[in-house]
Amino acid sequence: MGWFTDLFSNAQSWLFDTVVQPLMFWLGMAGYLEDAYEATAWLLAGVIQVLILLAVIGPLQRWRPAEPVTDRATIRTDVLYTLIHRLGLFRLALFFTLDPWFDELFGMLRTAGYGTFHLDQLWPGVTDNAIVSLVIYLVVFDFVAYWTHRGQHHVEWWWRLHSLHHAQRQMTMWSDNRNHLLDDVVGDIIIVVVAQLIGVAPGQFVAIVAFTQLSESFQHANVRLWFGRIGERLWVSPRFHRVHHSIGIGHESLKNEQTVLGGHNFGVLLPWWDMLFGTANFQERYDPTGIRDQVEQNRDYGRGFWSQQWTGLKRLFGKA
């Protein structure tokens, strides 16, 4: 793993020295060079992800599609969402809005004597094993992501935002970042707070987020693929996650013979949490994706980026 880390660091330094740093000086933002160097890592990680999507997951979709492609316009909108998030534009917006508040808050806590707790140090000898440390944090973040995801499906106001993600009838590898921006803000706040509380190093945090995003893109891919009886219980597959997006299955539950918010397969990376908390569905099926009211009530969730964001806001306040 050391060779990849060295290669990434060298590429980051080159990109920063030749492009980002001169641009920062030209914009008169030399005071943000340290933050810009960290942002360069996010940009580089995003470029690598997009290249893998195009070179690896894209051909898989064409090889074994779960359904025929009939609506390329909605896929192009999903591509826009992916580029906004993976190339750091959304993170840049957070940097100038929410990050100063977080920096002040955590700075106050450290001044008050509450130092950063490093969760990985509880494992004997982990300081000498970066991979073990990374795996520990990956599992913890995935546990948090499972409960965050369940909240998005069980809390009424949160589902009104998150439903945009599930309104995609033509799910592909580009669909992971198709979210309402407010939904993303809430999710990012949770992740940042957890990262600060358990002491994840910045480099580890970038690696964990990038790896998780890439796996999620694969899970959303329009590909008829599962990992077998054992593999399905070790890692979330495209089939496992497609059930989560399926109409009437993935985000609905029965309670007292009535349909309520809920569903199955909330795991982000690991299906273990669904198995442990009784939300797993391992049926080998490839149903149409979307939301029931799109089919039964012809409900509109928006077509383009801005119409989807505006419709989501209206839906949040019960106006759509």
Secondary structure, DSSP 8 states (H G I E B T S, - for coil): -HHHHHHHHHHHHHHIIIIIHHHHHHTT-GGGHHHHHHHHHHHHHHHHHHHHIIIIIHHHHHHS-SS----HHHHHHHHHHHHHHHTTHHHHHHHHHTHHHHHHHHHHHHHTT-----GGGGSTTGGG-HHHHHHHHHHHHHHHHHHHHHHHHHSHHHHHHHHHHHT-SS--TT-TT---HHHHHHHHHHHHHHHHHHT--HHHHHHHHHHHHHHHHHHTSS-----HHHHTTTS--HHHHHHHHBTTTTTEEEETTEEEE--S---SS-THHHHHHT----------BS-HHHHHS-----SSHHHHHHHHHHHHTT--
